[in-house]
């Protein structure tokens, strides 16, 4: 395991769990929360999750939730409203981060 991943894992344990902020909109705002996930809804339908890359590079990550789209992700919330995303998030360019979001925590691969 690299020092970078080890430091990111420790940081994730020390900070509070990530939460979901819901926004009724058809696009992402200019500024996203630094840690939380942004759930976009349109006409009552969840259609996308947005977040900043947890590695710190600041890249916007947009994950579609619509059944008609491929690839797509699903989101579930536990009793404390902590998000879990499925499948994992793997950025093919830029910082090339690969991680899961489980119970509001980033689990690095």
Secondary structure, DSSP 4 states (H G I P E B T S, - for coil): --HHHHHHHHHHHHSPPP-EEEEE-SS--SS--SSSEEEEEETTEEEEEEEE-TTTT--EEEEE--TTSSS--EEEE-TT--EEEES-EE-SSTT--EEEEETTEEEE-
